[in-house]
Amino acid sequence: MDMIKDKTIVGLTIGFAAVAILGVFVMPDWLLSQTVIAFARALAVLGLLVLWRTGLVSFGHALYFGLGAYTVAMLGRYFGISEVLITLPAATLVAGGIGFVLGFVIRRYREIFFAMLNLAFSMVLFGILVKTESLGSTDGFSVEQPTLFGIGTDTASNKLVVMYVGICVVGWLAAVLVHRYLQSVLGSLSTAVRDNEIRVEYLGYSVAEAIHGKYVMSAALTGLGGGFMAIALGQVDPESMVNWTVSGELVFVTILSGPGSVAAPFIGSLIFELLRTYATEILPQGWQLIVGGTLLLIIFFLPGGVWSIISKAMGRKEAEP
């Protein structure tokens, strides 16, 4: 399919361009900040979407989210490298590399065993970080001020705008690449693997290798999201980057978004971030009740996620998850 004729890619391009322009000229700083954090999380959710289409759910992707975040932070702290064109690719490669190694073990499991094995690996990293004083233990440590082409930002507001435009560009590129992958032969194997692995093997494809490749892609995207999150927050610590609650949030946003489109994680992540912000204001000591109740409503009444509403509003048949 030609890229120009691909309506999804055209829609992604228009959507991200509109969001970027609105952010630079219209949005207040607090909403810019919320959107940067939401889109950083959306990159990880995009990775989980690839697995979900294969019928696999991970409860431990905070492992790769934390690896990406700590890679960015450690490059600045120990090597003085704050250039985002180096730190963010490094975060992606480290997470993808670890995902490649662990994938040889994880690709052999399915269903709850797949989910819980991922959780076990993530909690191993959490335990290591908590016990490592040189990495700040439970308190973590701050992230160096990022630079782009060796140039820093003079004010917090300018830094936020640069980060916002950057996350929009990277988010658009990641969404386009994942969409193109899902339209390819290997990407099309996702639903086939989910429905009947034996038939896929009879067709001459290795299910284990297919899952392994998708797992590495998912890990790399999650690491990239973690790297962006570290820069956005200016701080890394085990609780906010690697704990099981982070994995739970990623799964929550995946369900909230729905698997119908690569654009869904970005929409769902922004809704989640705003929902959590306002829930905290309404019920500071029990905001989890509001978020949890929302998840139950989605599961019962909107199994296709937020994207199913958008698809119906556009008069289009929702893509098969």
N, C-alpha and C positions, 0 to 999 in steps of 0.2 A: 504493500500500500504506500503510495507516495505521501511524503510527509505533509505536503500542502493540502492534500485531500483528506487527511486524517482529522476528523472533526474534534477528536479528543485532544490532540496536540494543539490544534488551533484554539480550542477552548481553554486549555491550560495556559497558553501564551497570553491570551487576552485577559484571563482571570488574574494571573500573577502580575501582569503589567498594571492592571487597574488597581490591585491591592498595593503595589509599590508606589504608584503615583498618589493614591489617597493617603498612604502613610507619610510620605514626605511633605505633602502640602496641606493635609486636612487633619489627620489624627493627632490627638494630644499625646504627650510623652508617655503617660501611663498606659495607654492602649498600644502604643508602639512596643513598649516593653513586654506587655502581655502577649502580643503577637509574635515577637521574637522567641519567647519561651515556648509558645504553642507550636510554632513551626519547627523548632528544634526537636520537640517531642514527636512531631508529625513524621520526621525523617525515620525515627525508630519504628513508628506505627506502620509506615510504608513497608519497612522490612518485615514486620509481622504479617502484613497483608499477603505478602508473597507466600509465607508459610501457611497461612489460613486457607488460601485457595488450594493448597495441597492437602488440606484436612488436618493440619498440625497446629497445635497451640503451645506456645512456650510460656512458662511461668517464671523464667529465669533470664530474660533478656536484659535485665539490669546489669548482668555481668558485662555485656558489651557496651552498654551505655556508660558504665563506670570506667571501663578500660579507655574508652574514647576521651572521657572527661579528664581522667588522671594523666593520660598521655599528653594532652595539651598543657595541663598544669605543671607536670614534671619537666617538660621541655623548657618552659620558661624559668622554673625555679633552679634547675640544676645545670642547664646548658645555655641559659640566656636567650633562648629562641622564642620570640613572640610573634613572628611573621605568620599570619593566618594561612598564607599559601604554602607553608611548611607544616604548621601544627595540625591543621584540619586534615590534610591528606595523611599525615602520620597517624592521627587518631583512627582514620578509616582503615589504614593498612594493619595497624596493630590489632584492632578488633576483628577484622577479616582474617588475619593470620591465625589468631587464637581460635576463631570459629572454624577455620580449615582443619586445624589439628583435632579439636574436640569433635568435629563432624564425623570423623571416622568411627567414633564410639556412638554418638547420638543418632546417626542415621539408621542404626539397627533397631531402634525402638519406635513405638507408635503410641497414640492415644495418651493415657494418663502417665505412662512410663516416660514418654518423650517429654511431657510437660514437667514432671517432677525431677527428672535427671538434669534438665536445664536449671531448675531451681536449686538443686544441690550444688552444682558448679558455681552458681552466683553467690551462694552463701559461703562457699569456701573463700572466694575473693573478699567478701565482706569481712569474714573473720581475720584474714590476713591484714587487711587495711586497718581494722580496729586495733590490732596488736602491734602495728608498726609505728613506733614513735617518730621515726624520721619522715614519715608521711603525714604527721599530724594526728595520728590515732583517730579518736572519735571526733576531734575538733576539725580535722582537715587542715587546709592551708589555702592561702589566697592565690589567685591566678594573675600572672603578669599582664599589664596593659597590652592589648593586642596592637599590632601594626599591620599595615597593608602597603606592600612595596617599600617597606622600611619607614613609612610615614605613620606617625601616631595621630591621635585626635587631641585637640587642645581642651575640649570641654566634654562633659558627660553627655550633653545633648547631641553633639556632633558624633560621638562614638555610637550612640543609640541609632542615629539615622543611618550611619555606615553599616552597622550590624543588620539593621532592618533590610536595607537594600540587598546586602550580601545574602541573607537567609532567603529572601525572595528569589534571587538568581539561582542559588544552589538548590532550593526546593523545586523550582521549575525544572532544572536540569535533571534532578533525581527522578521526578515524576515522569518526565518524558522518557528517560532511559528505561525505567521499570515498565512503563506502558509498552515501549517497543519490544522489550524482552518478553512480556506476557503475550504479545502478538506473534512471537516467533514460535518455531516448532518446539523448542525446549520449554518455553513458557507455557505453551498449550498443553504440555504434559501434566500440568498442575492438577487440573480436574480429573484427568485420566488416572493419575496415581491415586487420587483420593477415592475414586469410584471403584477401581479394580486394578490392583497392582499386578496380578497374574497376567492379565491381558496385555499390560504394558511390556512385561518381560517377553511375552510371546511375539510382540511387535519388534523385538530386537533392542529395546532400550533397557538400560540398567536403572531400576528404581532407586537403588542405594545411591548411585552417582547423581541422579537427578535431584534427589532430596539433599544430598551433600552440597551441590551447587547452589541450590536455593537457600540453604542454611548459611553458607558463606556470604551470599549477597545480603541476607537479612542481618547478619552480624556486622557487616561493613557499614550498612546504612544506619544501624543503631549506634555504632561507634561514632559515626559522623554527627549524628544528633547529640550524642553525649559531649562531643567536643564543642559544638555550638552552645550547648547548655552551660558548660564550664565558663566559656567566655562571657555569656550573657549574665550569669550570676556573679562572676568574679570570685568564686569560692568553690572548692570541692571538699566533700566529706562523705564518709561511707553511708550515712543515713539518708542523704538526699540524692545519692548517685548510684548506690549499689544494693541497698536493702531490698527485701522482698516486696515492700510496699511500692517501690518504683516499678517493678515488674507488673504488679497489680494494676497500677495506673495505665501502663502501656496496653495491657489486655483490655482494660475498661474502655479506653479511647478507641481501640480496634473494634470492639463491639458497637460502641456508640457511632462510629463512622460508617461501618458497613463495608463489605468487600466489593461493591459494585464498580468502583472507579478509583484510579490512583489519586484523584483529587479529593476523595472522601477523607483521608487521614488529616489533611490540612484544615478542612472545614470542621471535622469532629474534634480535633485538638484545640482549635480556637474556642469552640463551644464549651469544651470541658474546662478550659482555663478560666473563661468568664463565669461559668457555673460555679466553680470552686471559689472564685473571688467573691461573688455575691453571696454564696452560701455561708462563707466565713463571716461576712458582715451581718447577715441575718441571724445566724446561729453560731457564734464563735466557738462554743464548747461542744457543738454537735453537728458541725457542717457535714460530717460523714453520713449522717442520716439522710440529708438532702441528696447528696451524690449517690448514695446507695439506693435510695428510692427511685431516683432517675434511671439507674441501671435496670432495676426491676421492671419499670414501665417499658423501657426499650425492649427488653427480652420478651415480655408478654405481648406488647402491642406493636412493636416495630422491629421485628427480627432482622429486617434488611438494613437497619441502621438509618442514620440521617440521610444517606444518599438515596434511599428508596423514596423518600419524600420529594427530593429534588428531581429524581427520574420521572415520577408521576407528574410533577408540576411542569416538566418539559415535554410531557406527552410521549415519553420514550419508554420502551420496555427495559426493565432493569437487567443489567448484565448478570449472567449466572455467576454466583460466588464461587 
